[in-house]
């Protein structure tokens, strides 16, 4: 036998009264007076059942013994391995793989960029100067003819910017491609270039309006996709290494702990 709160219908009376009160806002006052009467009656009846002592009723619950029978002779336990851990992926690409992919992608995107410069302005130096010097110093008010000519400062600045950006993006590819191991080319060759292009298109007008006005975004997307396809292909074909998250602290620090790291011979210690 268990004790439960006594059943009551007063909450329904209170709810009905409040519904009439709110309905009177768009109908007439008489309906609101009737709703107030129901609401007050519901409050009084409900409060009298719970104050000062709550009313209860005894409910008889039949007891039944349910035998637990199993055909197993021992308890089955889950064998936990490293694949059950929440931190994924288990393997990733090395830093050298990202550098290789960035260099290869950087070389690949040069071809459509120079092709754009030759077809549009009959000069391969136009995209080079846009990247290297369009927003620096005297380049702020340069004409199209000035940008199409060869300049040492533009070539040096463009080389540094292009090389650094390519390597950094290649390292980023090496870290992100293991997240989508089944679609590395889709992520690296299409999704990432389109996202990067959209970000530049929305912010370049504020950061560097001079450069933003002269970029041909169609050719820009082509060069970015060329970079993404080549970099993603190169990185995805590199050998993977296990992530360090499954190594012990001693192994991460490089300590020669007995039983954790292979012992080196005397010749290796010299």
C-alpha positions in Angstrom: 0.0 0.0 0.0 1.3 3.4 -1.0 0.2 7.0 -0.2 -0.6 9.3 -3.1 -2.1 12.9 -3.3 -5.8 12.8 -3.4 -7.4 13.4 -6.8 -9.1 16.7 -7.4 -10.8 18.5 -10.3 -10.2 22.0 -9.0 -7.2 22.7 -11.2 -9.4 22.1 -14.2 -12.0 24.6 -12.9 -9.2 27.2 -12.4 -7.8 26.6 -15.9 -11.3 27.0 -17.4 -11.9 30.2 -15.5 -8.6 31.7 -16.7 -9.4 30.7 -20.3 -12.7 32.6 -20.0 -10.9 35.7 -18.6 -8.5 35.9 -21.5 -11.3 35.2 -24.0 -13.2 38.2 -22.6 -10.4 40.4 -23.8 -11.7 40.0 -27.4 -15.4 39.4 -26.6 -17.3 41.1 -23.7 -17.0 41.9 -20.0 -19.7 39.4 -18.9 -17.5 36.5 -20.0 -14.7 37.9 -18.0 -16.8 38.1 -14.8 -17.9 34.5 -15.3 -14.3 33.5 -15.8 -13.2 35.3 -12.6 -15.9 33.4 -10.7 -14.7 30.1 -11.9 -11.0 31.0 -11.3 -11.7 32.1 -7.7 -13.7 29.0 -7.0 -11.0 26.8 -8.4 -8.3 28.5 -6.3 -10.4 28.2 -3.1 -11.2 24.5 -3.7 -7.7 23.6 -4.6 -6.1 25.5 -1.7 -8.5 23.8 0.8 -7.2 20.4 -0.4 -3.6 21.2 0.2 -3.6 23.7 3.0 -2.9 23.5 5.9 -2.4 19.7 5.3 -2.3 18.0 2.0 -5.0 15.4 1.5 -3.9 11.8 0.6 -5.4 8.5 -0.3 -4.1 5.0 0.2 -3.6 2.9 -2.9 -3.2 -0.8 -2.6 -0.4 -2.1 -4.9 -0.2 -5.8 -5.4 3.3 -7.1 -4.9 4.8 -9.6 -7.4 8.1 -11.3 -7.3 9.7 -11.5 -10.8 12.5 -14.0 -11.0 15.6 -12.9 -13.0 16.8 -15.8 -15.0 19.7 -15.7 -17.5 21.3 -18.3 -19.7 24.7 -16.7 -19.4 27.2 -18.2 -17.0 29.2 -15.0 -16.5 28.7 -11.3 -16.9 29.7 -9.9 -20.4 32.0 -6.9 -20.2 32.7 -4.4 -22.9 36.3 -4.5 -24.1 37.4 -0.9 -24.3 39.9 0.0 -26.9 41.3 3.3 -28.1 38.5 3.4 -30.7 36.0 4.0 -27.9 37.6 7.3 -27.0 35.9 10.5 -27.9 39.0 12.2 -29.3 39.3 11.5 -33.0 41.0 11.0 -35.4 43.3 8.2 -34.3 45.8 9.1 -37.0 46.8 12.3 -38.7 49.3 13.6 -41.2 52.7 14.8 -40.3 53.8 18.4 -40.5 56.0 17.6 -43.5 52.9 16.3 -45.3 51.2 19.6 -44.9 54.3 21.5 -46.1 54.6 19.3 -49.2 50.9 19.8 -49.9 51.2 23.5 -49.5 54.2 23.8 -51.8 52.6 21.7 -54.5 49.3 23.6 -54.2 51.1 26.9 -54.3 52.9 25.9 -57.5 49.6 24.7 -59.1 47.7 27.9 -58.4 50.4 30.0 -60.1 49.4 28.7 -63.5 45.8 30.0 -63.6 46.9 33.2 -62.0 49.5 33.9 -64.7 47.1 32.8 -67.4 44.6 35.4 -66.1 47.2 38.1 -66.2 48.2 37.3 -69.8 44.7 37.0 -71.1 43.3 40.1 -69.5 46.3 42.5 -69.5 48.9 40.8 -71.7 51.2 40.7 -68.7 52.1 37.9 -66.3 53.2 40.5 -63.7 49.7 41.9 -63.2 48.6 39.2 -60.6 52.1 39.2 -59.1 52.0 42.9 -58.4 48.4 42.7 -57.2 49.4 40.3 -54.5 52.7 41.9 -53.6 52.2 45.6 -53.7 48.7 46.8 -54.5 48.1 48.1 -51.0 51.5 49.3 -50.0 52.8 52.8 -50.3 52.8 54.2 -53.9 50.7 51.3 -55.1 47.6 52.9 -53.6 47.1 55.1 -56.6 48.8 53.0 -59.2 47.3 52.7 -62.7 46.6 49.4 -64.5 49.7 50.0 -66.7 51.9 50.4 -63.6 50.6 47.2 -62.1 51.1 45.3 -65.4 54.9 46.2 -65.5 57.6 44.3 -63.8 58.7 45.5 -60.3 61.3 43.9 -58.1 59.6 45.0 -54.9 56.3 43.5 -56.1 57.9 40.2 -57.1 59.7 39.9 -53.7 56.7 40.8 -51.6 54.4 38.5 -53.6 56.9 35.6 -53.3 57.1 35.9 -49.6 53.3 36.3 -49.1 52.5 33.4 -51.5 55.1 31.0 -50.0 54.1 31.7 -46.4 50.3 31.5 -47.1 50.7 28.3 -49.1 52.7 26.5 -46.4 50.3 27.6 -43.6 47.3 26.5 -45.6 49.0 23.2 -46.4 49.6 22.6 -42.6 45.9 23.4 -42.1 44.9 20.8 -44.7 47.1 18.3 -42.9 45.2 18.9 -39.7 41.7 19.0 -41.2 41.7 16.3 -43.9 41.7 13.4 -41.4 38.4 14.7 -40.1 36.8 13.7 -43.4 38.9 10.7 -44.5 36.4 9.5 -47.1 36.1 12.9 -48.9 39.5 14.5 -48.7 39.3 16.0 -52.2 35.8 17.3 -51.7 36.9 19.2 -48.5 40.3 20.3 -49.7 39.6 21.0 -53.3 36.1 22.5 -53.3 34.6 23.3 -49.9 37.7 25.0 -48.4 38.5 27.1 -51.4 34.9 28.3 -51.7 34.7 29.2 -48.0 38.1 31.0 -48.2 37.0 32.9 -51.3 33.7 34.0 -49.7 35.6 35.2 -46.6 38.0 37.3 -48.7 35.2 38.6 -50.9 33.2 39.9 -47.9 36.2 41.4 -46.1 38.6 42.6 -48.7 36.5 45.6 -49.6 37.1 46.9 -46.1 40.7 45.7 -45.6 42.1 46.7 -49.0 39.6 48.3 -51.4 42.2 48.9 -54.0 43.0 45.3 -54.3 39.4 44.2 -54.0 38.3 46.3 -57.0 40.9 44.7 -59.3 40.5 41.0 -58.5 38.7 39.0 -61.1 36.9 36.6 -58.7 36.1 34.0 -61.3 39.8 33.5 -61.9 40.5 33.8 -58.2 38.2 30.8 -57.5 39.8 28.8 -60.3 43.3 29.4 -58.8 42.0 28.5 -55.3 40.4 25.3 -56.5 43.6 24.4 -58.3 45.5 24.9 -55.0 42.9 22.9 -53.0 42.8 19.9 -55.4 46.6 19.6 -55.7 47.3 20.2 -52.0 44.5 17.9 -50.9 45.7 15.1 -53.2 49.3 15.4 -52.1 48.4 15.5 -48.4 46.0 12.6 -48.6 48.6 10.4 -50.3 51.1 10.9 -47.5 51.6 8.3 -44.7 49.7 8.9 -41.6 51.1 9.0 -38.0 49.3 8.2 -34.8 48.1 11.2 -32.9 50.0 11.9 -29.6 46.9 12.0 -27.5 47.2 8.2 -26.9 50.7 8.4 -25.7 51.5 8.8 -22.0 52.9 12.0 -20.5 56.3 10.4 -20.3 56.3 9.5 -23.9 55.1 12.9 -25.0 58.0 14.5 -23.0 60.5 12.1 -24.5 61.5 10.6 -21.1 63.2 7.2 -21.3 60.7 5.5 -18.9 61.3 1.7 -18.5 58.4 -0.2 -19.8 57.0 2.7 -21.8 59.7 3.5 -24.3 62.0 1.1 -26.0 65.5 1.1 -24.4 68.4 2.2 -26.6 71.6 0.4 -26.7 74.9 1.7 -25.6 75.9 2.7 -29.1 72.7 4.9 -29.4 73.4 6.7 -26.1 76.8 7.9 -27.2 
